[in-house]
Amino acid sequence: VALTAEEITERIPAHVEISGVKYDTSETSQNALTRMMTLVTQSGMLQTDSVVVKDCLGASHTMTVEEFTADLIQFGLYCYNAFHS
């Protein structure tokens, strides 16, 4: 049985889409992304190095550290605004 678009949407976790990546906005995912950013920063990775993140559907996305940092800033602002609204 094929699912309707509404049923598919209901099964996708709460997320925000940034640069084509559906970032899960759960507290667990927020913490995981924060830890990942800390590891990237503390390891001294170059802005041109690649990282891989999984979106809320489990799909892997490869991007540069520079792109990941930009996405995480937007993600953080989204989560902050959602928390305070």
PyRosetta script that sets phi, psi and omega in degrees:
from pyrosetta import init, pose_from_sequence

init()
pose = pose_from_sequence("VALTAEEITERIPAHVEISGVKYDTSETSQNALTRMMTLVTQSGMLQTDSVVVKDCLGASHTMTVEEFTADLIQFGLYCYNAFHS")
pose.set_psi(1, 126.5)
pose.set_omega(1, 178.8)
pose.set_phi(2, -76.9)
pose.set_psi(2, 139.9)
pose.set_omega(2, 177.7)
pose.set_phi(3, -82.2)
pose.set_psi(3, 149.4)
pose.set_omega(3, 173.6)
pose.set_phi(4, -77.6)
pose.set_psi(4, 164.7)
pose.set_omega(4, 177.9)
pose.set_phi(5, -59.1)
pose.set_psi(5, -37.8)
pose.set_omega(5, 179.7)
pose.set_phi(6, -65.0)
pose.set_psi(6, -41.6)
pose.set_omega(6, 179.3)
pose.set_phi(7, -65.7)
pose.set_psi(7, -37.9)
pose.set_omega(7, 177.8)
pose.set_phi(8, -64.6)
pose.set_psi(8, -46.4)
pose.set_omega(8, 179.5)
pose.set_phi(9, -59.7)
pose.set_psi(9, -40.0)
pose.set_omega(9, -179.8)
pose.set_phi(10, -64.0)
pose.set_psi(10, -26.0)
pose.set_omega(10, -176.9)
pose.set_phi(11, -89.5)
pose.set_psi(11, -9.3)
pose.set_omega(11, 178.5)
pose.set_phi(12, -87.2)
pose.set_psi(12, 129.0)
pose.set_omega(12, 179.5)
pose.set_phi(13, -59.8)
pose.set_psi(13, 159.5)
pose.set_omega(13, 175.5)
pose.set_phi(14, -55.9)
pose.set_psi(14, 131.3)
pose.set_omega(14, -175.7)
pose.set_phi(15, -154.9)
pose.set_psi(15, 169.5)
pose.set_omega(15, 171.2)
pose.set_phi(16, -129.3)
pose.set_psi(16, 135.6)
pose.set_omega(16, 179.8)
pose.set_phi(17, -96.6)
pose.set_psi(17, 122.5)
pose.set_omega(17, 179.4)
pose.set_phi(18, -132.0)
pose.set_psi(18, 124.9)
pose.set_omega(18, 179.1)
pose.set_phi(19, 53.4)
pose.set_psi(19, 35.6)
pose.set_omega(19, 178.0)
pose.set_phi(20, 83.2)
pose.set_psi(20, -0.3)
pose.set_omega(20, 179.3)
pose.set_phi(21, -104.5)
pose.set_psi(21, 128.2)
pose.set_omega(21, 177.3)
pose.set_phi(22, -89.2)
pose.set_psi(22, 95.0)
pose.set_omega(22, -178.8)
pose.set_phi(23, -80.9)
pose.set_psi(23, 121.8)
pose.set_omega(23, 176.7)
pose.set_phi(24, -63.9)
pose.set_psi(24, 133.3)
pose.set_omega(24, -177.2)
pose.set_phi(25, -100.8)
pose.set_psi(25, 11.9)
pose.set_omega(25, 177.3)
pose.set_phi(26, -64.5)
pose.set_psi(26, 157.9)
pose.set_omega(26, 179.4)
pose.set_phi(27, -59.9)
pose.set_psi(27, -37.7)
pose.set_omega(27, 178.9)
pose.set_phi(28, -61.4)
pose.set_psi(28, -44.7)
pose.set_omega(28, 179.6)
pose.set_phi(29, -68.9)
pose.set_psi(29, -38.1)
pose.set_omega(29, 176.6)
pose.set_phi(30, -59.1)
pose.set_psi(30, -43.9)
pose.set_omega(30, 179.4)
pose.set_phi(31, -65.5)
pose.set_psi(31, -40.8)
pose.set_omega(31, 179.9)
pose.set_phi(32, -63.3)
pose.set_psi(32, -43.7)
pose.set_omega(32, 179.6)
pose.set_phi(33, -66.7)
pose.set_psi(33, -36.3)
pose.set_omega(33, 176.7)
pose.set_phi(34, -64.1)
pose.set_psi(34, -44.2)
pose.set_omega(34, 178.4)
pose.set_phi(35, -63.6)
pose.set_psi(35, -40.5)
pose.set_omega(35, 179.3)
pose.set_phi(36, -62.8)
pose.set_psi(36, -42.7)
pose.set_omega(36, 179.0)
pose.set_phi(37, -63.8)
pose.set_psi(37, -38.8)
pose.set_omega(37, 177.2)
pose.set_phi(38, -62.2)
pose.set_psi(38, -44.2)
pose.set_omega(38, 178.7)
pose.set_phi(39, -62.8)
pose.set_psi(39, -43.0)
pose.set_omega(39, 179.2)
pose.set_phi(40, -61.5)
pose.set_psi(40, -45.3)
pose.set_omega(40, -178.7)
pose.set_phi(41, -66.0)
pose.set_psi(41, -49.6)
pose.set_omega(41, -176.5)
pose.set_phi(42, -68.3)
pose.set_psi(42, -25.7)
pose.set_omega(42, -179.6)
pose.set_phi(43, -78.7)
pose.set_psi(43, -13.4)
pose.set_omega(43, 179.4)
pose.set_phi(44, 77.3)
pose.set_psi(44, 24.1)
pose.set_omega(44, 178.8)
pose.set_phi(45, -58.7)
pose.set_psi(45, 143.7)
pose.set_omega(45, 177.6)
pose.set_phi(46, -75.8)
pose.set_psi(46, 154.9)
pose.set_omega(46, 178.9)
pose.set_phi(47, -59.3)
pose.set_psi(47, -24.5)
pose.set_omega(47, -178.2)
pose.set_phi(48, -92.5)
pose.set_psi(48, -5.7)
pose.set_omega(48, 177.0)
pose.set_phi(49, -68.4)
pose.set_psi(49, 157.2)
pose.set_omega(49, -178.9)
pose.set_phi(50, -99.9)
pose.set_psi(50, 144.6)
pose.set_omega(50, 171.9)
pose.set_phi(51, -129.9)
pose.set_psi(51, 158.8)
pose.set_omega(51, 178.2)
pose.set_phi(52, -123.1)
pose.set_psi(52, 130.1)
pose.set_omega(52, 175.5)
pose.set_phi(53, -121.8)
pose.set_psi(53, 150.7)
pose.set_omega(53, 174.4)
pose.set_phi(54, -103.0)
pose.set_psi(54, 136.6)
pose.set_omega(54, 178.0)
pose.set_phi(55, -85.3)
pose.set_psi(55, -178.1)
pose.set_omega(55, -174.7)
pose.set_phi(56, -66.8)
pose.set_psi(56, -11.9)
pose.set_omega(56, 177.2)
pose.set_phi(57, -100.0)
pose.set_psi(57, -0.1)
pose.set_omega(57, 178.9)
pose.set_phi(58, 90.0)
pose.set_psi(58, 2.5)
pose.set_omega(58, 178.5)
pose.set_phi(59, -77.9)
pose.set_psi(59, 137.4)
pose.set_omega(59, 178.9)
pose.set_phi(60, -87.0)
pose.set_psi(60, 141.0)
pose.set_omega(60, 178.5)
pose.set_phi(61, -130.3)
pose.set_psi(61, 124.2)
pose.set_omega(61, 177.6)
pose.set_phi(62, -97.4)
pose.set_psi(62, 133.6)
pose.set_omega(62, 179.9)
pose.set_phi(63, -149.9)
pose.set_psi(63, 168.1)
pose.set_omega(63, 176.6)
pose.set_phi(64, -79.6)
pose.set_psi(64, 163.0)
pose.set_omega(64, 175.6)
pose.set_phi(65, -58.9)
pose.set_psi(65, -39.3)
pose.set_omega(65, 179.0)
pose.set_phi(66, -60.5)
pose.set_psi(66, -45.4)
pose.set_omega(66, 178.9)
pose.set_phi(67, -65.8)
pose.set_psi(67, -41.7)
pose.set_omega(67, 179.6)
pose.set_phi(68, -61.6)
pose.set_psi(68, -43.8)
pose.set_omega(68, 179.3)
pose.set_phi(69, -61.8)
pose.set_psi(69, -44.4)
pose.set_omega(69, 178.8)
pose.set_phi(70, -62.4)
pose.set_psi(70, -43.0)
pose.set_omega(70, 178.1)
pose.set_phi(71, -61.8)
pose.set_psi(71, -42.7)
pose.set_omega(71, -177.0)
pose.set_phi(72, -66.8)
pose.set_psi(72, -32.5)
pose.set_omega(72, 175.7)
pose.set_phi(73, -64.7)
pose.set_psi(73, -46.7)
pose.set_omega(73, 177.8)
pose.set_phi(74, -63.1)
pose.set_psi(74, -41.6)
pose.set_omega(74, 178.8)
pose.set_phi(75, -60.6)
pose.set_psi(75, -46.2)
pose.set_omega(75, 179.8)
pose.set_phi(76, -61.9)
pose.set_psi(76, -42.5)
pose.set_omega(76, 178.6)
pose.set_phi(77, -65.2)
pose.set_psi(77, -40.2)
pose.set_omega(77, 177.9)
pose.set_phi(78, -61.0)
pose.set_psi(78, -49.5)
pose.set_omega(78, -178.3)
pose.set_phi(79, -64.8)
pose.set_psi(79, -39.5)
pose.set_omega(79, 179.0)
pose.set_phi(80, -62.1)
pose.set_psi(80, -48.4)
pose.set_omega(80, -179.5)
pose.set_phi(81, -64.4)
pose.set_psi(81, -37.8)
pose.set_omega(81, 178.4)
pose.set_phi(82, -64.7)
pose.set_psi(82, -38.4)
pose.set_omega(82, -180.0)
pose.set_phi(83, -65.3)
pose.set_psi(83, -37.3)
pose.set_omega(83, -176.1)
pose.set_phi(84, -94.0)
pose.set_psi(84, 6.1)
pose.set_omega(84, 178.7)
pose.set_phi(85, -98.8)
pose.dump_pdb("model.pdb")
